[in-house]
Amino acid sequence: MVKCPYCGYEGEFRVLKTWRFRFYSVSMMECLRCHGIFNYYQGVSPKGKRSEFVIRVRPRPKAKAPQP
């Protein structure tokens, strides 16, 4: 299960892009709750070890202060 590294949300994410990196399948995802963008890596090494991890790409946009 994927978890947002910014807000901790575990649910539906929008997949922006997918690609392969060595033995990993990589998905660039956007959190629908905080709009943070991150890469989710998952794969199995040649020795059979399964791994998955998340790398932050761009933090969620900051809320703008109200104009006086």
C-alpha distances in whole Angstrom, upper triangle without the diagonal:
4,7,10,12,15,15,12,11,7,8,10,11,14,14,18,18,17,19,19,20,22,19,16,15,14,13,15,13,15,13,15,16,18,18,17,16,14,14,11,12,11,14,16,19,23,23,20,18,14,12,10,11,11,15,16,19,21,20,20,24,26,28,32,34,36,40,43
4,7,9,12,12,9,9,6,8,9,9,12,12,15,16,15,17,18,18,21,19,15,14,12,11,12,10,11,10,13,14,15,15,13,13,11,10,8,10,10,14,17,20,23,24,21,19,15,13,9,9,8,12,13,15,17,17,17,20,23,25,28,31,33,37,40
4,6,9,8,6,6,5,8,10,9,13,14,16,17,17,20,20,21,23,21,18,17,15,13,13,11,11,9,12,12,12,13,11,12,10,11,9,12,13,17,20,22,26,26,24,21,18,15,11,10,8,11,11,14,15,14,15,18,20,22,26,28,31,34,37
4,5,6,5,5,7,9,10,9,12,13,15,16,17,19,21,21,24,23,19,18,15,13,12,9,9,6,10,9,9,10,8,9,8,10,10,13,15,19,22,24,28,29,26,24,20,17,13,11,8,10,9,12,12,11,11,14,16,18,22,25,27,30,33
4,6,6,8,10,13,14,12,15,15,16,18,18,20,21,21,23,23,19,18,16,14,13,11,11,9,13,12,10,11,8,9,8,10,10,13,16,19,22,24,27,28,26,23,20,17,13,10,7,8,7,10,11,9,10,14,16,18,22,24,27,30,33
4,6,8,11,13,15,13,15,16,17,19,20,22,24,24,26,26,22,21,18,16,14,12,11,9,12,10,8,9,7,9,9,12,13,16,19,23,26,27,31,32,30,27,24,21,17,14,11,11,8,11,10,7,8,11,12,15,18,21,23,27,30
4,6,9,12,13,13,15,17,19,21,22,25,26,26,29,28,24,23,20,18,16,14,12,9,11,8,7,10,8,11,12,15,15,19,21,24,27,29,33,34,32,28,25,22,19,16,13,14,12,14,13,10,9,12,13,15,18,20,23,26,29
4,6,10,12,12,15,17,19,21,22,24,25,25,28,26,23,22,20,18,17,14,13,10,12,10,10,12,11,13,12,15,14,17,19,22,25,27,31,31,29,26,23,20,16,14,12,14,13,15,15,13,13,16,17,18,22,24,27,30,33
4,6,9,9,13,15,17,20,21,23,25,25,28,27,23,21,19,17,16,13,11,8,9,7,9,11,11,13,13,15,14,17,19,22,25,28,31,32,29,27,23,20,17,15,13,15,14,16,16,14,13,16,17,18,22,25,27,30,33
4,7,9,12,14,17,19,20,22,24,24,27,25,21,20,18,16,16,12,12,9,10,10,12,13,13,14,14,15,13,16,17,20,23,26,29,30,27,24,21,18,15,14,13,16,16,18,18,17,16,19,21,22,26,28,30,33,36
4,7,10,13,16,18,19,22,23,25,27,25,22,19,18,15,15,12,11,9,9,9,12,13,14,14,14,16,14,17,17,21,24,27,30,31,28,26,22,20,17,16,15,17,17,19,19,18,17,20,22,22,26,29,30,33,37
4,7,9,13,15,16,19,22,23,26,25,21,18,17,13,13,10,9,8,7,9,12,12,13,13,14,15,13,16,17,20,24,27,30,31,28,27,23,21,17,17,15,18,17,18,18,18,16,19,21,22,26,28,30,33,36
4,6,9,12,13,17,19,21,24,23,19,16,14,10,10,6,6,5,6,9,11,9,10,10,10,11,11,14,16,19,23,26,29,30,28,26,22,20,16,15,13,15,14,15,15,15,14,16,19,20,24,27,29,31,35
4,6,9,11,15,18,20,23,23,19,16,14,10,9,6,5,7,7,10,12,9,11,9,11,12,12,15,17,20,24,26,29,31,29,27,24,22,18,17,15,16,15,14,15,15,14,16,19,21,23,27,28,31,35
4,6,8,11,14,17,20,19,16,13,10,6,6,5,7,9,10,14,15,12,12,10,10,10,10,13,14,17,21,24,26,29,27,25,22,20,16,16,14,15,14,14,15,16,16,18,21,23,26,29,31,33,37
4,7,11,14,16,20,20,17,14,11,7,5,6,7,11,12,15,15,12,12,9,10,10,11,14,16,19,23,25,28,30,28,27,24,21,18,17,15,15,14,12,13,15,15,17,20,22,25,28,30,32,36
4,7,11,13,17,17,14,11,8,6,5,7,10,13,15,19,18,15,14,11,11,9,11,12,14,17,20,22,25,27,26,25,22,20,17,16,15,14,15,13,14,17,18,19,23,25,28,31,33,35,39
4,7,10,13,13,11,7,6,4,6,9,12,15,18,21,21,18,17,13,12,9,9,10,12,13,17,19,21,24,22,22,19,17,15,15,14,14,15,14,17,19,20,22,26,28,31,35,37,39,43
4,7,10,11,9,6,5,7,9,12,16,19,21,24,24,21,19,16,14,10,11,10,11,12,15,17,18,22,21,20,18,16,15,15,15,15,16,15,18,21,23,25,28,31,33,37,39,41,45
4,6,7,6,5,6,9,11,15,18,21,24,26,26,24,22,18,15,12,11,9,10,10,12,13,15,18,17,17,15,14,13,14,15,15,18,17,20,23,25,28,31,34,36,40,42,44,48
4,6,5,6,7,10,12,16,19,22,25,27,27,24,22,18,15,12,11,9,10,9,12,12,13,17,17,16,15,13,13,13,14,14,16,16,20,23,25,28,31,34,36,40,43,45,48
4,6,8,10,14,16,19,23,25,28,31,30,28,25,22,19,15,14,11,11,9,10,9,10,13,14,14,14,13,13,15,16,16,19,19,23,26,28,31,34,37,40,43,46,48,52
4,7,10,13,16,19,23,25,28,30,30,28,25,22,19,15,13,10,8,6,6,6,8,11,11,11,10,10,11,13,15,16,20,20,24,26,29,32,35,38,41,44,47,49,53
4,6,10,13,15,19,21,24,26,26,24,22,18,15,11,9,6,5,4,7,8,11,13,13,12,10,9,9,10,12,13,16,17,21,23,25,28,31,34,37,40,43,45,49
4,7,10,13,16,19,21,24,24,22,20,17,14,10,8,6,5,6,9,11,14,17,15,14,12,11,9,11,12,13,16,16,20,22,23,26,30,32,35,39,41,44,47
4,7,9,13,16,19,21,21,18,16,13,10,7,6,5,7,9,12,14,17,19,18,17,14,12,10,10,10,10,13,13,16,18,20,23,26,29,32,35,38,40,44
4,6,10,12,15,18,18,15,14,10,8,6,5,7,9,12,15,17,20,23,21,20,17,14,11,11,10,11,12,12,14,16,17,20,24,26,29,32,35,37,41
4,7,10,13,16,15,12,11,7,6,4,6,9,12,15,19,20,23,26,24,23,20,17,14,12,10,10,10,9,11,13,14,17,20,23,25,29,31,33,37
4,7,9,12,12,9,8,6,6,6,7,11,13,17,20,23,26,28,26,24,21,18,14,13,10,10,10,10,11,12,12,15,18,20,23,27,29,31,35
4,6,9,8,6,6,4,7,9,10,14,17,20,24,26,29,31,29,27,24,21,17,15,12,12,11,10,10,10,9,12,15,17,20,23,25,28,31
4,5,6,5,5,7,8,11,12,16,18,21,25,27,31,32,30,28,24,21,18,16,13,13,11,12,11,10,9,12,14,16,19,22,24,27,30
4,6,5,8,10,12,14,15,19,21,24,28,31,34,35,33,31,27,25,21,19,16,17,15,15,14,13,10,12,15,15,19,22,23,26,29
4,6,8,11,13,16,17,21,22,26,30,32,36,37,35,32,28,26,22,20,17,18,15,16,15,13,10,12,13,13,17,20,21,24,27
4,6,9,12,15,16,20,23,26,30,32,36,37,35,32,29,26,22,19,16,16,13,14,11,9,6,8,10,11,14,17,19,22,25
4,6,10,13,15,19,21,25,29,31,34,36,34,31,28,25,21,19,15,15,12,12,9,8,5,7,10,11,14,18,20,23,26
4,7,10,13,16,19,23,26,28,32,33,32,29,26,22,19,16,12,11,8,8,6,5,4,7,10,13,16,19,22,24,28
4,7,10,13,17,20,24,25,29,31,29,27,24,20,17,14,10,9,7,6,5,6,7,10,13,16,19,22,25,27,31
4,7,10,13,17,20,22,25,27,25,23,20,17,13,10,7,6,4,5,7,8,10,13,16,19,22,25,28,30,34
4,6,10,13,17,18,22,23,22,20,17,14,11,8,6,5,6,7,10,12,14,17,20,23,26,29,32,34,38
4,7,10,14,16,19,21,19,17,14,11,7,6,5,7,9,10,13,15,16,19,22,25,28,31,34,37,40
4,7,10,12,16,17,16,14,11,8,5,5,6,8,11,13,16,18,20,23,26,29,32,35,38,40,44
4,7,10,13,15,13,11,8,6,4,7,9,12,15,16,20,21,23,26,29,32,35,38,41,43,47
4,7,10,11,9,8,6,6,6,10,12,15,18,19,23,25,26,30,33,35,39,42,44,47,51
4,7,8,6,5,4,6,9,12,15,18,21,23,26,28,30,33,36,39,42,45,48,51,54
4,5,5,5,6,8,11,14,17,18,22,24,27,29,31,35,38,41,44,47,50,52,56
4,5,7,10,12,15,17,20,22,26,27,31,33,35,38,41,44,47,50,53,56,59
4,6,9,12,15,18,21,23,27,29,32,34,36,40,42,45,48,51,54,57,60
4,6,10,13,16,20,22,26,28,31,33,35,38,41,44,47,50,53,56,59
4,6,10,13,17,19,23,25,29,30,32,36,38,41,44,47,50,53,56
4,7,11,14,17,21,23,26,27,29,33,35,38,41,44,47,50,53
4,7,11,13,17,19,23,24,26,29,32,35,38,41,44,46,50
4,7,10,14,16,19,20,22,26,28,31,34,37,40,43,46
4,7,10,13,16,17,19,23,25,28,31,34,37,40,43
4,7,9,12,13,15,19,21,24,27,30,33,36,39
4,6,10,11,14,17,19,23,26,29,32,34,38
4,6,7,10,13,16,19,22,25,28,30,34
4,7,10,12,15,18,21,24,27,29,33
4,7,9,11,15,17,20,23,25,29
4,6,9,12,15,18,21,23,27
4,6,9,12,15,18,21,24
4,6,9,12,15,17,21
4,6,9,12,15,18
4,6,9,12,15
4,6,9,12
4,6,9
4,6
4
